[in-house]
Amino acid sequence: MTTFLKNLLTTLACALLAGCATVPGLGGWREEVQLHDGRTIVVHRSQTYGGLHEINQSAPVRSQEIGFTVPETGKRYHFESEYSEDVGRANLKIIALHVKDAIPYLVTTPNLCLAYNKWGRPNPPYVIFRHDGQEWKRISISELPPEFKTINLMVETKNKEPRAGMLGLVSTAEVRQANKSLPQKEYKEILRGAMQETVGGCSVLIHTNDGWEGLMFFKTRGSLEACRDYCRQKTVTNESCPCDALFMGNGKS
């Protein structure tokens, strides 16, 4: 059996199982990215499918990857938004790449409400990473250089990946056109100030040993100590336990 045929069969198996990585050379697509200084670089993106979804719905994006080379140094970088059981799909959507002084920055956004709560309900709704030369480190919006303004990667990629070698790369004009139809203002440009409305309509959820629970499960405990006991029962960390915020100062203790 030839190598090409083996890769093809593996790709088909992955598509059916919706759970394994893209086969190099067959999956993924190339995308043009215009940086803040006008330079354009080409990145490689890929994704797999699988995870939590209703029976009558298609599988979500299970993982998403991006690889690129910084022109000044020729150094190659890779980032993956991975699947996790608590979210049931890829944690983050990769929406922007910028480079300054040969240092790459990635702007991502939580992938729906479970991920939004998992990543601390950021407002504006971005999870931002800077590469320190060894690994990707999360940074705050205030640490993102102010000259970075554009959402320069295709945001909604589910079932929209071009076939490698047939459609070639996605141009910057096509990226802008694809993002233009998205109504969310956080996808129009990189926001710096907090949004007034609840991001995506996502209510506050707490991750427990039984999954995710809304604040009402904690409010109905009736007192601060009972609420704290509930956090311990549900193995909620002190950092994530909402009881102090719910009960301190409201006359109940």
CYANA upper distance limits for C-alpha pairs under 8 A (distance plus 0.5 A):
  1 MET  CA      5 LEU  CA      6.98
  1 MET  CA      6 LYS  CA      7.25
  2 THR  CA      6 LYS  CA      6.80
  3 THR  CA      7 ASN  CA      6.66
  4 PHE  CA      8 LEU  CA      6.59
  5 LEU  CA      9 LEU  CA      6.62
  6 LYS  CA     10 THR  CA      6.66
  7 ASN  CA     11 THR  CA      6.58
  7 ASN  CA     23 VAL  CA      7.35
  7 ASN  CA     26 LEU  CA      8.40
  8 LEU  CA     12 LEU  CA      6.77
  8 LEU  CA     26 LEU  CA      8.47
  9 LEU  CA     13 ALA  CA      6.66
 10 THR  CA     14 CYS  CA      6.65
 10 THR  CA     23 VAL  CA      8.08
 11 THR  CA     15 ALA  CA      6.71
 11 THR  CA     22 THR  CA      7.73
 11 THR  CA     23 VAL  CA      6.84
 11 THR  CA     26 LEU  CA      8.35
 11 THR  CA     27 GLY  CA      8.47
 12 LEU  CA     16 LEU  CA      6.80
 13 ALA  CA     17 LEU  CA      6.61
 14 CYS  CA     18 ALA  CA      5.90
 14 CYS  CA     19 GLY  CA      6.57
 14 CYS  CA     20 CYS  CA      5.86
 14 CYS  CA     21 ALA  CA      7.92
 14 CYS  CA     22 THR  CA      8.37
 15 ALA  CA     19 GLY  CA      8.20
 15 ALA  CA     49 TYR  CA      8.10
 17 LEU  CA     50 GLY  CA      8.18
 18 ALA  CA     48 THR  CA      6.95
 18 ALA  CA     49 TYR  CA      5.17
 18 ALA  CA     50 GLY  CA      5.15
 18 ALA  CA     59 ALA  CA      8.18
 18 ALA  CA     62 ARG  CA      8.37
 19 GLY  CA     48 THR  CA      7.13
 19 GLY  CA     49 TYR  CA      6.73
 19 GLY  CA     50 GLY  CA      6.13
 19 GLY  CA     62 ARG  CA      7.76
 20 CYS  CA     48 THR  CA      7.20
 21 ALA  CA     47 GLN  CA      8.03
 21 ALA  CA     48 THR  CA      6.64
 22 THR  CA     26 LEU  CA      8.00
 22 THR  CA     27 GLY  CA      5.72
 22 THR  CA     28 GLY  CA      7.50
 22 THR  CA     46 SER  CA      7.17
 22 THR  CA     47 GLN  CA      7.20
 22 THR  CA     48 THR  CA      6.99
 23 VAL  CA     27 GLY  CA      6.17
 26 LEU  CA    164 ALA  CA      7.04
 27 GLY  CA     46 SER  CA      6.95
 27 GLY  CA    163 ARG  CA      8.05
 27 GLY  CA    164 ALA  CA      7.15
 28 GLY  CA     44 HIS  CA      7.42
 28 GLY  CA     45 ARG  CA      5.86
 28 GLY  CA     46 SER  CA      4.38
 28 GLY  CA     47 GLN  CA      7.19
 28 GLY  CA    161 GLU  CA      7.23
 28 GLY  CA    162 PRO  CA      7.99
 28 GLY  CA    163 ARG  CA      7.90
 28 GLY  CA    164 ALA  CA      6.98
 29 TRP  CA     44 HIS  CA      6.25
 29 TRP  CA     45 ARG  CA      5.89
 29 TRP  CA     46 SER  CA      6.82
 29 TRP  CA    161 GLU  CA      6.91
 29 TRP  CA    162 PRO  CA      6.42
 29 TRP  CA    163 ARG  CA      7.32
 29 TRP  CA    164 ALA  CA      5.97
 29 TRP  CA    168 GLY  CA      8.16
 29 TRP  CA    169 LEU  CA      7.04
 29 TRP  CA    170 VAL  CA      8.30
 30 ARG  CA     42 VAL  CA      7.00
 30 ARG  CA     43 VAL  CA      6.09
 30 ARG  CA     44 HIS  CA      5.02
 30 ARG  CA     45 ARG  CA      6.64
 30 ARG  CA    164 ALA  CA      8.24
 30 ARG  CA    168 GLY  CA      7.62
 30 ARG  CA    169 LEU  CA      5.11
 30 ARG  CA    170 VAL  CA      6.74
 31 GLU  CA     42 VAL  CA      6.07
 31 GLU  CA     43 VAL  CA      5.85
 31 GLU  CA     44 HIS  CA      6.86
 31 GLU  CA     45 ARG  CA      7.77
 31 GLU  CA    153 LEU  CA      8.18
 31 GLU  CA    169 LEU  CA      5.80
 31 GLU  CA    170 VAL  CA      5.11
 31 GLU  CA    171 SER  CA      6.76
 31 GLU  CA    172 THR  CA      8.08
 32 GLU  CA     40 THR  CA      7.06
 32 GLU  CA     41 ILE  CA      6.38
 32 GLU  CA     42 VAL  CA      5.08
 32 GLU  CA     43 VAL  CA      6.97
 32 GLU  CA    169 LEU  CA      7.51
 32 GLU  CA    170 VAL  CA      6.55
 32 GLU  CA    171 SER  CA      5.58
 32 GLU  CA    172 THR  CA      5.77
 32 GLU  CA    175 VAL  CA      8.49
 33 VAL  CA     40 THR  CA      5.94
 33 VAL  CA     41 ILE  CA      5.87
 33 VAL  CA     42 VAL  CA      6.53
 33 VAL  CA     43 VAL  CA      7.65
 33 VAL  CA     97 LEU  CA      8.01
 33 VAL  CA    152 ASN  CA      6.40
 33 VAL  CA    153 LEU  CA      7.04
 33 VAL  CA    171 SER  CA      8.40
 33 VAL  CA    172 THR  CA      6.56
 34 GLN  CA     38 GLY  CA      6.55
 34 GLN  CA     39 ARG  CA      6.27
 34 GLN  CA     40 THR  CA      4.87
 34 GLN  CA     41 ILE  CA      7.12
 34 GLN  CA    152 ASN  CA      6.99
 34 GLN  CA    172 THR  CA      7.13
 35 LEU  CA     39 ARG  CA      5.89
 35 LEU  CA     40 THR  CA      6.49
 35 LEU  CA     41 ILE  CA      8.17
 35 LEU  CA     97 LEU  CA      7.99
 35 LEU  CA     98 HIS  CA      6.16
 35 LEU  CA     99 VAL  CA      7.45
 35 LEU  CA    152 ASN  CA      8.24
 36 HIS  CA     98 HIS  CA      7.36
 36 HIS  CA     99 VAL  CA      8.44
 36 HIS  CA    147 GLU  CA      7.22
 36 HIS  CA    148 PHE  CA      6.38
 36 HIS  CA    149 LYS  CA      7.79
 36 HIS  CA    150 THR  CA      7.94
 41 ILE  CA     69 THR  CA      8.49
 41 ILE  CA     71 PRO  CA      8.33
 42 VAL  CA     68 PHE  CA      7.42
 43 VAL  CA     66 ILE  CA      7.29
 43 VAL  CA     67 GLY  CA      6.27
 43 VAL  CA     68 PHE  CA      5.21
 43 VAL  CA     69 THR  CA      8.09
 44 HIS  CA     66 ILE  CA      6.13
 44 HIS  CA     67 GLY  CA      5.66
 44 HIS  CA     68 PHE  CA      6.89
 45 ARG  CA     64 GLN  CA      7.97
 45 ARG  CA     65 GLU  CA      6.09
 45 ARG  CA     66 ILE  CA      5.00
 45 ARG  CA     67 GLY  CA      7.03
 46 SER  CA     64 GLN  CA      6.39
 46 SER  CA     65 GLU  CA      5.81
 46 SER  CA     66 ILE  CA      7.17
 46 SER  CA    161 GLU  CA      8.41
 47 GLN  CA     61 VAL  CA      7.16
 47 GLN  CA     62 ARG  CA      7.73
 47 GLN  CA     63 SER  CA      5.97
 47 GLN  CA     64 GLN  CA      4.80
 47 GLN  CA     65 GLU  CA      6.65
 48 THR  CA     61 VAL  CA      6.34
 48 THR  CA     62 ARG  CA      5.86
 48 THR  CA     63 SER  CA      5.91
 48 THR  CA     64 GLN  CA      7.22
 49 TYR  CA     59 ALA  CA      6.35
 49 TYR  CA     60 PRO  CA      6.13
 49 TYR  CA     61 VAL  CA      4.98
 49 TYR  CA     62 ARG  CA      5.07
 49 TYR  CA     63 SER  CA      7.50
 50 GLY  CA     59 ALA  CA      5.49
 50 GLY  CA     60 PRO  CA      6.15
 50 GLY  CA     61 VAL  CA      6.75
 50 GLY  CA     62 ARG  CA      5.43
 50 GLY  CA     89 ARG  CA      7.49
 51 GLY  CA     59 ALA  CA      6.90
 51 GLY  CA     60 PRO  CA      6.81
 51 GLY  CA     61 VAL  CA      8.20
 51 GLY  CA     62 ARG  CA      6.47
 51 GLY  CA     88 GLY  CA      5.60
 51 GLY  CA     89 ARG  CA      5.66
 52 LEU  CA     59 ALA  CA      7.83
 52 LEU  CA     60 PRO  CA      7.83
 52 LEU  CA     88 GLY  CA      5.45
 52 LEU  CA     89 ARG  CA      7.07
 53 HIS  CA     57 GLN  CA      6.74
 53 HIS  CA     58 SER  CA      7.64
 53 HIS  CA     59 ALA  CA      6.57
 53 HIS  CA     60 PRO  CA      7.47
 54 GLU  CA     58 SER  CA      8.34
 60 PRO  CA     89 ARG  CA      6.92
 60 PRO  CA    158 LYS  CA      7.90
 61 VAL  CA     89 ARG  CA      6.63
 61 VAL  CA     90 ALA  CA      6.53
 61 VAL  CA    158 LYS  CA      6.94
 62 ARG  CA     82 GLU  CA      7.67
 62 ARG  CA     83 TYR  CA      5.95
 62 ARG  CA     88 GLY  CA      8.27
 62 ARG  CA     89 ARG  CA      5.06
 62 ARG  CA     90 ALA  CA      5.24
 63 SER  CA     80 GLU  CA      7.58
 63 SER  CA     81 SER  CA      6.06
 63 SER  CA     82 GLU  CA      5.36
 63 SER  CA     83 TYR  CA      5.97
 63 SER  CA     89 ARG  CA      7.44
 63 SER  CA     90 ALA  CA      5.16
 63 SER  CA     91 ASN  CA      8.40
 64 GLN  CA     80 GLU  CA      6.20
 64 GLN  CA     81 SER  CA      5.59
 64 GLN  CA     82 GLU  CA      7.26
 64 GLN  CA     90 ALA  CA      7.23
 64 GLN  CA     93 LYS  CA      7.97
 64 GLN  CA     94 ILE  CA      8.28
 65 GLU  CA     78 HIS  CA      7.79
 65 GLU  CA     79 PHE  CA      6.18
 65 GLU  CA     80 GLU  CA      4.82
 65 GLU  CA     81 SER  CA      6.73
 66 ILE  CA     78 HIS  CA      6.28
 66 ILE  CA     79 PHE  CA      5.94
 66 ILE  CA     80 GLU  CA      7.06
 67 GLY  CA     76 ARG  CA      7.71
 67 GLY  CA     77 TYR  CA      6.10
 67 GLY  CA     78 HIS  CA      4.90
 67 GLY  CA     79 PHE  CA      7.05
 68 PHE  CA     76 ARG  CA      6.24
 68 PHE  CA     77 TYR  CA      5.98
 68 PHE  CA     78 HIS  CA      7.21
 69 THR  CA     74 GLY  CA      6.23
 69 THR  CA     75 LYS  CA      5.97
 69 THR  CA     76 ARG  CA      4.85
 69 THR  CA     77 TYR  CA      6.64
 70 VAL  CA     74 GLY  CA      5.92
 70 VAL  CA     75 LYS  CA      6.16
 70 VAL  CA     76 ARG  CA      7.13
 70 VAL  CA     77 TYR  CA      8.32
 70 VAL  CA     99 VAL  CA      8.16
 70 VAL  CA    102 ALA  CA      6.96
 70 VAL  CA    104 PRO  CA      8.03
 71 PRO  CA     75 LYS  CA      8.21
 71 PRO  CA    102 ALA  CA      8.28
 72 GLU  CA    102 ALA  CA      6.52
 73 THR  CA    102 ALA  CA      7.38
 81 SER  CA     90 ALA  CA      6.21
 81 SER  CA     91 ASN  CA      6.43
 81 SER  CA     92 LEU  CA      6.02
 81 SER  CA     93 LYS  CA      7.67
 81 SER  CA     94 ILE  CA      8.21
 82 GLU  CA     89 ARG  CA      8.28
 82 GLU  CA     90 ALA  CA      5.60
 82 GLU  CA     91 ASN  CA      6.60
 82 GLU  CA     92 LEU  CA      8.28
 83 TYR  CA     87 VAL  CA      7.97
 83 TYR  CA     88 GLY  CA      7.14
 83 TYR  CA     89 ARG  CA      5.49
 83 TYR  CA     90 ALA  CA      4.86
 83 TYR  CA     91 ASN  CA      6.68
 84 SER  CA     88 GLY  CA      6.28
 84 SER  CA     89 ARG  CA      6.87
 84 SER  CA     90 ALA  CA      7.42
 84 SER  CA     91 ASN  CA      7.51
 85 GLU  CA     89 ARG  CA      8.01
 86 ASP  CA    114 LEU  CA      8.25
 86 ASP  CA    207 HIS  CA      8.50
 86 ASP  CA    211 GLY  CA      7.57
 87 VAL  CA     91 ASN  CA      7.00
 87 VAL  CA    114 LEU  CA      6.10
 87 VAL  CA    115 ALA  CA      6.30
 89 ARG  CA    111 ASN  CA      8.48
 90 ALA  CA    111 ASN  CA      7.30
 91 ASN  CA    110 PRO  CA      6.61
 91 ASN  CA    111 ASN  CA      6.01
 91 ASN  CA    115 ALA  CA      6.12
 92 LEU  CA    108 THR  CA      6.47
 92 LEU  CA    109 THR  CA      5.97
 92 LEU  CA    110 PRO  CA      5.06
 92 LEU  CA    111 ASN  CA      5.40
 92 LEU  CA    115 ALA  CA      7.81
 93 LYS  CA    108 THR  CA      5.84
 93 LYS  CA    109 THR  CA      5.80
 93 LYS  CA    110 PRO  CA      6.79
 93 LYS  CA    111 ASN  CA      6.32
 93 LYS  CA    155 VAL  CA      7.58
 94 ILE  CA    106 LEU  CA      7.80
 94 ILE  CA    107 VAL  CA      6.85
 94 ILE  CA    108 THR  CA      4.92
 94 ILE  CA    109 THR  CA      7.23
 94 ILE  CA    153 LEU  CA      7.89
 94 ILE  CA    155 VAL  CA      7.47
 95 ILE  CA    106 LEU  CA      8.25
 95 ILE  CA    107 VAL  CA      6.34
 95 ILE  CA    108 THR  CA      5.86
 95 ILE  CA    109 THR  CA      7.67
 95 ILE  CA    151 ILE  CA      6.50
 95 ILE  CA    152 ASN  CA      7.24
 95 ILE  CA    153 LEU  CA      5.48
 95 ILE  CA    154 MET  CA      6.94
 95 ILE  CA    155 VAL  CA      5.73
 96 ALA  CA    106 LEU  CA      6.28
 96 ALA  CA    107 VAL  CA      5.40
 96 ALA  CA    108 THR  CA      7.34
 96 ALA  CA    150 THR  CA      7.75
 96 ALA  CA    151 ILE  CA      5.48
 96 ALA  CA    152 ASN  CA      5.58
 96 ALA  CA    153 LEU  CA      5.66
 97 LEU  CA    104 PRO  CA      7.64
 97 LEU  CA    105 TYR  CA      6.31
 97 LEU  CA    106 LEU  CA      5.24
 97 LEU  CA    107 VAL  CA      6.86
 97 LEU  CA    151 ILE  CA      8.47
 97 LEU  CA    152 ASN  CA      7.31
 97 LEU  CA    153 LEU  CA      7.67
 98 HIS  CA    104 PRO  CA      6.34
 98 HIS  CA    105 TYR  CA      5.72
 98 HIS  CA    106 LEU  CA      7.07
 98 HIS  CA    148 PHE  CA      7.29
 99 VAL  CA    103 ILE  CA      5.90
 99 VAL  CA    104 PRO  CA      4.87
 99 VAL  CA    105 TYR  CA      6.52
100 LYS  CA    104 PRO  CA      7.13
103 ILE  CA    130 ARG  CA      7.83
103 ILE  CA    131 HIS  CA      7.02
103 ILE  CA    132 ASP  CA      8.13
104 PRO  CA    130 ARG  CA      6.56
104 PRO  CA    131 HIS  CA      6.44
105 TYR  CA    128 ILE  CA      7.78
105 TYR  CA    129 PHE  CA      6.14
105 TYR  CA    130 ARG  CA      5.00
105 TYR  CA    131 HIS  CA      7.11
105 TYR  CA    144 LEU  CA      8.37
106 LEU  CA    128 ILE  CA      6.29
106 LEU  CA    129 PHE  CA      5.66
106 LEU  CA    130 ARG  CA      7.00
107 VAL  CA    126 TYR  CA      6.94
107 VAL  CA    127 VAL  CA      6.70
107 VAL  CA    128 ILE  CA      5.15
107 VAL  CA    129 PHE  CA      7.04
108 THR  CA    126 TYR  CA      6.08
108 THR  CA    127 VAL  CA      5.62
108 THR  CA    128 ILE  CA      6.47
109 THR  CA    125 PRO  CA      6.45
109 THR  CA    126 TYR  CA      5.08
109 THR  CA    127 VAL  CA      6.08
110 PRO  CA    115 ALA  CA      5.65
110 PRO  CA    116 TYR  CA      5.41
110 PRO  CA    119 TRP  CA      7.66
110 PRO  CA    125 PRO  CA      7.68
110 PRO  CA    126 TYR  CA      7.53
110 PRO  CA    127 VAL  CA      7.56
111 ASN  CA    115 ALA  CA      6.03
111 ASN  CA    116 TYR  CA      7.31
112 LEU  CA    116 TYR  CA      6.66
112 LEU  CA    200 GLY  CA      8.15
113 CYS  CA    117 ASN  CA      6.70
113 CYS  CA    200 GLY  CA      7.92
113 CYS  CA    202 CYS  CA      5.84
113 CYS  CA    203 SER  CA      8.23
114 LEU  CA    118 LYS  CA      6.64
114 LEU  CA    205 LEU  CA      7.96
114 LEU  CA    212 TRP  CA      8.46
115 ALA  CA    119 TRP  CA      6.55
116 TYR  CA    120 GLY  CA      7.10
116 TYR  CA    121 ARG  CA      5.63
116 TYR  CA    122 PRO  CA      7.82
116 TYR  CA    125 PRO  CA      8.34
116 TYR  CA    202 CYS  CA      8.21
117 ASN  CA    121 ARG  CA      5.52
117 ASN  CA    204 VAL  CA      7.14
117 ASN  CA    205 LEU  CA      6.61
117 ASN  CA    206 ILE  CA      7.88
118 LYS  CA    207 HIS  CA      8.15
119 TRP  CA    127 VAL  CA      8.09
121 ARG  CA    125 PRO  CA      7.59
122 PRO  CA    126 TYR  CA      6.66
122 PRO  CA    127 VAL  CA      7.71
123 ASN  CA    193 GLY  CA      8.20
123 ASN  CA    194 ALA  CA      5.58
123 ASN  CA    195 MET  CA      6.85
123 ASN  CA    199 VAL  CA      8.22
124 PRO  CA    186 GLU  CA      7.98
124 PRO  CA    191 LEU  CA      6.83
124 PRO  CA    192 ARG  CA      7.23
124 PRO  CA    193 GLY  CA      6.85
124 PRO  CA    194 ALA  CA      5.44
124 PRO  CA    195 MET  CA      6.45
125 PRO  CA    186 GLU  CA      7.88
125 PRO  CA    199 VAL  CA      7.49
126 TYR  CA    141 ILE  CA      8.27
127 VAL  CA    138 ARG  CA      7.58
127 VAL  CA    139 ILE  CA      8.28
127 VAL  CA    140 SER  CA      8.37
128 ILE  CA    138 ARG  CA      6.08
128 ILE  CA    139 ILE  CA      6.09
128 ILE  CA    140 SER  CA      7.15
128 ILE  CA    141 ILE  CA      7.54
128 ILE  CA    144 LEU  CA      8.34
129 PHE  CA    136 TRP  CA      6.33
129 PHE  CA    137 LYS  CA      5.75
129 PHE  CA    138 ARG  CA      4.83
129 PHE  CA    139 ILE  CA      6.14
130 ARG  CA    136 TRP  CA      6.04
130 ARG  CA    137 LYS  CA      5.92
130 ARG  CA    138 ARG  CA      6.95
130 ARG  CA    139 ILE  CA      7.22
131 HIS  CA    135 GLU  CA      5.99
131 HIS  CA    136 TRP  CA      4.86
131 HIS  CA    137 LYS  CA      6.61
132 ASP  CA    136 TRP  CA      6.96
132 ASP  CA    137 LYS  CA      7.45
139 ILE  CA    143 GLU  CA      6.71
139 ILE  CA    144 LEU  CA      8.00
140 SER  CA    144 LEU  CA      7.47
141 ILE  CA    192 ARG  CA      7.37
142 SER  CA    192 ARG  CA      8.42
144 LEU  CA    148 PHE  CA      7.82
148 PHE  CA    190 ILE  CA      7.98
149 LYS  CA    189 GLU  CA      6.32
149 LYS  CA    190 ILE  CA      5.60
149 LYS  CA    191 LEU  CA      8.36
150 THR  CA    188 LYS  CA      8.08
150 THR  CA    189 GLU  CA      5.42
150 THR  CA    190 ILE  CA      6.32
151 ILE  CA    187 TYR  CA      6.76
151 ILE  CA    188 LYS  CA      7.13
151 ILE  CA    189 GLU  CA      5.88
151 ILE  CA    190 ILE  CA      6.77
152 ASN  CA    172 THR  CA      8.15
152 ASN  CA    175 VAL  CA      7.51
152 ASN  CA    176 ARG  CA      7.83
153 LEU  CA    175 VAL  CA      6.81
154 MET  CA    175 VAL  CA      5.73
154 MET  CA    176 ARG  CA      8.19
154 MET  CA    178 ALA  CA      7.11
154 MET  CA    179 ASN  CA      6.86
155 VAL  CA    178 ALA  CA      8.47
155 VAL  CA    179 ASN  CA      6.95
155 VAL  CA    187 TYR  CA      8.14
156 GLU  CA    160 LYS  CA      8.32
156 GLU  CA    178 ALA  CA      8.48
156 GLU  CA    179 ASN  CA      8.16
157 THR  CA    161 GLU  CA      6.80
162 PRO  CA    166 MET  CA      8.22
162 PRO  CA    167 LEU  CA      6.52
162 PRO  CA    168 GLY  CA      8.04
162 PRO  CA    169 LEU  CA      8.31
162 PRO  CA    170 VAL  CA      8.33
163 ARG  CA    167 LEU  CA      6.51
163 ARG  CA    168 GLY  CA      8.14
164 ALA  CA    168 GLY  CA      6.64
164 ALA  CA    169 LEU  CA      8.44
170 VAL  CA    174 GLU  CA      6.59
170 VAL  CA    175 VAL  CA      7.27
171 SER  CA    175 VAL  CA      6.79
172 THR  CA    176 ARG  CA      6.74
173 ALA  CA    177 GLN  CA      6.67
174 GLU  CA    178 ALA  CA      6.52
175 VAL  CA    179 ASN  CA      6.76
176 ARG  CA    180 LYS  CA      6.41
177 GLN  CA    181 SER  CA      7.75
178 ALA  CA    182 LEU  CA      8.39
179 ASN  CA    187 TYR  CA      7.69
179 ASN  CA    188 LYS  CA      8.00
180 LYS  CA    188 LYS  CA      7.84
182 LEU  CA    187 TYR  CA      7.52
182 LEU  CA    188 LYS  CA      8.38
183 PRO  CA    187 TYR  CA      8.31
184 GLN  CA    188 LYS  CA      7.59
185 LYS  CA    189 GLU  CA      7.61
186 GLU  CA    190 ILE  CA      6.77
186 GLU  CA    191 LEU  CA      6.52
195 MET  CA    199 VAL  CA      7.92
197 GLU  CA    201 GLY  CA      8.41
198 THR  CA    202 CYS  CA      6.89
198 THR  CA    203 SER  CA      8.31
203 SER  CA    214 GLY  CA      8.07
204 VAL  CA    214 GLY  CA      6.70
204 VAL  CA    215 LEU  CA      7.11
205 LEU  CA    212 TRP  CA      6.46
205 LEU  CA    213 GLU  CA      5.90
205 LEU  CA    214 GLY  CA      5.19
205 LEU  CA    215 LEU  CA      7.08
206 ILE  CA    212 TRP  CA      5.92
206 ILE  CA    213 GLU  CA      5.75
206 ILE  CA    214 GLY  CA      6.79
206 ILE  CA    215 LEU  CA      7.84
206 ILE  CA    236 VAL  CA      8.40
206 ILE  CA    240 SER  CA      7.53
206 ILE  CA    241 CYS  CA      8.13
207 HIS  CA    211 GLY  CA      6.16
207 HIS  CA    212 TRP  CA      4.98
207 HIS  CA    213 GLU  CA      6.97
207 HIS  CA    236 VAL  CA      7.46
208 THR  CA    212 TRP  CA      6.32
208 THR  CA    213 GLU  CA      7.52
208 THR  CA    234 LYS  CA      5.78
208 THR  CA    235 THR  CA      6.67
208 THR  CA    236 VAL  CA      6.08
209 ASN  CA    234 LYS  CA      5.94
209 ASN  CA    235 THR  CA      6.59
209 ASN  CA    236 VAL  CA      8.11
210 ASP  CA    234 LYS  CA      7.83
213 GLU  CA    217 PHE  CA      7.20
214 GLY  CA    218 PHE  CA      8.20
215 LEU  CA    219 LYS  CA      6.63
215 LEU  CA    242 PRO  CA      8.22
216 MET  CA    220 THR  CA      6.47
217 PHE  CA    221 ARG  CA      7.73
218 PHE  CA    227 CYS  CA      6.23
218 PHE  CA    230 TYR  CA      7.71
218 PHE  CA    242 PRO  CA      8.07
218 PHE  CA    243 CYS  CA      7.47
219 LYS  CA    227 CYS  CA      7.79
219 LYS  CA    243 CYS  CA      8.34
219 LYS  CA    246 LEU  CA      7.34
221 ARG  CA    226 ALA  CA      6.06
221 ARG  CA    227 CYS  CA      5.74
221 ARG  CA    230 TYR  CA      8.10
222 GLY  CA    226 ALA  CA      7.31
222 GLY  CA    227 CYS  CA      7.69
222 GLY  CA    252 LYS  CA      8.23
223 SER  CA    227 CYS  CA      6.51
223 SER  CA    247 PHE  CA      7.28
223 SER  CA    252 LYS  CA      6.21
223 SER  CA    253 SER  CA      5.86
224 LEU  CA    228 ARG  CA      6.66
224 LEU  CA    243 CYS  CA      6.56
224 LEU  CA    244 ASP  CA      7.37
224 LEU  CA    246 LEU  CA      8.45
224 LEU  CA    247 PHE  CA      6.01
224 LEU  CA    248 MET  CA      7.81
224 LEU  CA    252 LYS  CA      7.27
224 LEU  CA    253 SER  CA      5.41
225 GLU  CA    229 ASP  CA      6.61
225 GLU  CA    253 SER  CA      7.34
226 ALA  CA    230 TYR  CA      6.72
227 CYS  CA    231 CYS  CA      6.87
227 CYS  CA    243 CYS  CA      6.21
228 ARG  CA    232 ARG  CA      6.85
228 ARG  CA    241 CYS  CA      7.95
228 ARG  CA    243 CYS  CA      6.65
229 ASP  CA    233 GLN  CA      6.58
230 TYR  CA    234 LYS  CA      6.57
231 CYS  CA    235 THR  CA      6.41
231 CYS  CA    236 VAL  CA      5.42
231 CYS  CA    237 THR  CA      7.86
231 CYS  CA    238 ASN  CA      8.48
231 CYS  CA    241 CYS  CA      6.53
232 ARG  CA    236 VAL  CA      6.51
232 ARG  CA    237 THR  CA      8.22
236 VAL  CA    240 SER  CA      6.76
236 VAL  CA    241 CYS  CA      6.34
237 THR  CA    241 CYS  CA      6.46
242 PRO  CA    246 LEU  CA      6.70
243 CYS  CA    247 PHE  CA      6.44
243 CYS  CA    248 MET  CA      8.30
244 ASP  CA    248 MET  CA      5.68
246 LEU  CA    250 ASN  CA      8.40
247 PHE  CA    251 GLY  CA      7.99
247 PHE  CA    252 LYS  CA      6.40
247 PHE  CA    253 SER  CA      7.19
248 MET  CA    252 LYS  CA      7.59
248 MET  CA    253 SER  CA      7.53
